[in-house]
């Protein structure tokens, strides 16, 4: 009977916070975008989002009211 080869153990993936590249990337993104992300959302954009939300709700209501064929 031939001997079976043992497979090498699969290394456990490192946690993202342990990986040097992930640390560097996370810090670089924070440095680049934290100031921008903390800015208030412009009123025009908020208005457009609300209008879109209202339109989607209106369309959903119309679909629900339509009888199933």
N, C-alpha and C positions, 0 to 999 in steps of 0.2 A: 504494500500500500504506500503510495507516494506521500511524502511529508507535505503538509499544508504550509504555505507561507503565511506568516503573520503580517497583517497590514500595519503600517505605522499608525500610531494614534493620531487622530485629527486634532490639530491644535484648537483650543477654544478661542473664539474671536475676542479681540481685546475690546474693552468698553471704549466708546468714542472719547470719553474724557481722559483716557489713558494714552491715546494715540497722539504723538507729537504733531502730526500734520493737522488733525482735527482741532487741536488746541490752537495752533497757529491760524487756521482758517477761521475759526469762531472769533478769535480776537481781532483778526483783520476785518472781518465783516462788521463787527461791533464798532470798530474805530471808524470805518467808512460810512456806516449808515445809522448809527444811534441818534445823531443829531437830526437827521432827516425824519427818522421814524417817530421822534418825539414832537415834531411840529404838528400844529392843529390841522385837521382836514379842512380844506377850503369849503366855504358855504355852497358854492356852485356844485361841487362834487357831491356833497351831502344831499343837496336837492335832487340831483340826477339819480342818485341811489334810491332815494325815497320814491321818486316818480316811477322808477323801474319796478320797485317792489310793489307799488300799488297796481301797476299794469299787470304784473304776473298774478297777483291775487285776483284781479278782475277776470283774467283769462281762466284761471283755475276754477273760479266760481261758475263761469259760463260752461266749462267742460262738465262740472258736476251736475249742473242743471239739465244738461242735454240727456235725453233718454238713451239708454243702451240699445243698440240694434240687435 
